[in-house]
Amino acid sequence: MKPTLVVLAAGIGNRYGGLKQVDAFGPSGETIIDYSVFDAVRAGFGRVVFVIRRSIEKDFREAFLSRLEGRIDVRLAFQELGDVPAGHVVPEGRTKPWGTTHAVLAAASEVGEPFAAINADDFYGRGAYAAMAGFLGPDNRLTGIVERLNVVRTGGRIRSVGEDGRETALAPETIVSMNFWGFTPAFFGQARSEFEAFLKSCPDPLKSEIYIPLVVNNLIRGGRAEVRVLESTDAWFGVTYREDKPRVMAEIRALVEAGVYPNKLWA
């Protein structure tokens, strides 16, 4: 059975200033998602599920469904703020969804096989999809995960600045994950349990989110999951701000000129 690619694409894009999920970055108008799906198809994935907001359904259908038809099975899943476990309600004043774990759960009805979950605005490279599809790479087991926020490089130093203002130095060779995860369908049940526990003790009902690394770390610490680390030699790059676009376009152009991708992806 071929694995499925779940693309987390429900972001609002406030920091980017627009719908970056459908913005053009390739030489023939390709989006970052186009390159992700292209790499997934040639790595052997059989289906892609886009997790989106209903307000952008029209944009997604126009951008992807027609040109992907016949290349890979495409499904849409919707991340809704009100999709919470029975017995819970959305706090008054909450406007944002509940994070990446919540987004993955939105795809549960469309996935019955092993799957990979990725960000829509991150470019991972073909090697990452090949490694995930084939379970390749070193036989290492992940023992824990630490979520680091506000990672910056200053004067040759890499550091993370926490919400309390405290800094943590990070070594350049630190193994990192840019939210490219592979799961079996059993993860959906585990994630639902973690999401419910999160809602019961949510530190900030209006803003707190439950991220995939937090759930995976809880499963590892509790002896409920084993996670294999797969390494990719490809360079990651992504889009957060509008100022990131020229750099990403240049990176993609270089890959096209090197023959990694055709000039027109879906020719």
N, C-alpha and C positions, 0 to 999 in steps of 0.2 A: 504494500500500500504506500502510495506516495505521500510525503508530508505536506502540510498546509502552511502557507505563510499568512500570518495575521499582522496587518499593518495598522498601527495605532495612529489614526489620522483625525481625531476629533478635536484637536487643539484649536484654539480661537485665533492665535497668532497676534496677540496684542503687542508684543515686543517687536514683531516683524513689521507690523503695520499693514497687514493684509493676509489673504489666504495663501500662505506659502506652500501648502500641499499641492496646489495646482499651478504654481508659478513656474515659468520656464527657466531652465538652467543649461540644457544641452544645446548643441549647435542647430538642431532642427526643432527646437521648442520643447524638448523633453523635460519632464519634471524629475526630481530626485526619486520619486516613487517609480517612475518608468524604469530607471536603472535598477532599482531594487527588484522589481518583478522580472526584468530581463535576466538578471543574474540568478534569480530563483528558478526560472524556467529551465535555464541551461544546466542548473545543478540538480534538477530532477524533482522539483516541487510540482504538485499536481493541482493545487487550488490556492487562490488568494482571497482572503476575507478582509475587507476594509471596514474598520471600526470608525464610524463618523457620527457627526451630529445630523439630525434630520434637516436642519436649516441649510446644509451644504450638499444635500443629496443630488440636487439638479446639477451642480457643478461637477460632482464626481461622475455622475452618469455620462455627462458630456465629455469629460476629460479622459476617462479610462475605459468604460464598458465597451464602447464601439471598437476601439483600436486593439483591445485585448481579446475580443471575441475570436474563438478558434485557436487561440494560443494557450490559454489556461482558463480553467473554470473560475469565474469571478462571483463572489457573493458580497452583499452589504450587510453590516450589523450596526445597530444604533446604540450609542452610549447615552443613556437618559439619566438625568439627575435624580429622578424619582425612582429609579430601579434599585431599591434597597430591600434587604431581607424582611420577611413578615415580622411585624411587631415593632418596626422602626419607621420613623418619619423623617422627612427632610426638614432640618431646622429652618425656622422663619428667617429670611434674609440670606440664605445660602444660594449662590448663583452658579458656582463652578462645580463640575463633576468631582468624583472622589479619587482621581489619580489613575495610574497605569494599571494597577490590579483591577480596579473597577472596569477599565476599558477592556482588558482581556476577558473578563467575565461576560461582557456584552457579546462576545463571539461564541460563547459556549454552545448555543443551539446550532451553529454552522460547522462545528468541528467535532469529528469523531475519531481522529487519528493523531499521531504525533505532529506537533506544530512548532513553528518558530514565531516569536513575537518581536516586532521591530518598531522603531520610531519612523514616522513618515518623513521626517525632515533630516534624517541622518543617512549618509552615504557610507556603506560598510565595505564595499569591494567584493569582487567575485569569489575570492578565496574564503570569505566568511560563510557564504552560502554553500560552497562545496564542502567545507568542513562540517557545517551543521547537517547537511543532507546525508553525508556519509559517516557521521560520527567519527571523523578523523581527528588527528592531533595527539598530543601527549596524554598518557593515561594518568592524569592528575585529578585528585578529588578536592573539591572546594570545601574548606573548613569553616568559612565565615565570610560575611560581607559587611563592609562599612560604607555607608552613603556619605560622600563628601560633596559639600555644596560650595559654590563660589570659588572654583579652582582657577587660579591665575598664575601666570609666570611673570616675575618681576626681577630684573637684574640677574638673570640666570638661575633664580630660585623658583621652584614650584611650590605653591602653598594653597591651603584651603582655609577659608575664613568662615567660622561658624556663626550662627545667629547671635551668639553671645559675644562675638567679636574676637574670640580666641583663635589663634592661627595654629595650623598643623602643617609641618614641612612634609612634602611628598617626594620620594625618590623618583628619578626619571624612569627607572626600569620597573616601576610598580605595575603589576597586572591590573588592567582596568576593563570594565564592561560598559559599553555605550548603549545598554538596553537592547542587546540582541540575545534573546533567551530561547532555548528549546525545551519543550515540555511534552509529556504524555497527557492524554485527556484526564488522567487522575488529578492533575493540577487544579482543574476547575472546582472540584469538591473541596480540596484543601484551601484554595483561595477564598471560596465562599465562607468557610469557617473563620479564616483570618479576618475577612472583611467584617463579619458580624462582631467578632471580638473587638475590632478597631472601633466600630460604631458605639459599642458600649462604654468605651473609655476614651473617646475622641477628645484630644486636648483642646482643640479649637473647632467647635462645630461648624463655623462659617468658612474656615480656610484650610483645615488640615486635610491631607491626602494620604492614601496608602499606596506606596510605591512597590513595584515588583521586587526590587532588592530586599526590602524589609520583609516581605512574605517569604522569599526564598531563604533568607537568613534564619527566620524563625523555624522553618521546616528543617533546615540543617541542624540547628542547635537542639531541636527537639527529637532528632533522630528519625524524622519522618521522610527524609529525602536525601539522596546522594546526587551531587552535581559534578559533572565532568567539565573540566576546563579545556576548551578548544582554542588554539591560537591561530591567528591569521596574520600574514605578513603584509597585507594591504593596509594602506593608510586610511584612517577614518577622517571624515570631515562632515560638518553639519551646518545647519542654518538656524540661528536664533534671532539675529537682528538683520535689518535691511542692509547694513554695512557688510554683512558676511557674503552677500550674493556675488560680487565680482570675484572674490577669492574662490568660491565654489565653482563658478563658471570656468575659471582658469584651470582648476584642477581637473574638471571633466574634459575640457578641451585637450589637455595634455594626455589624458588617457585615450581619447579618440585618435589623436595624432600618433600615439604609440601602437595603435592597432588593437587595443583591448576592447573597444566598442566601435561599432560602425558609426559613420557620420550621421546616418538616419537610423535610429534604433529599430523601429518597427517597419522597415521597408519590406 
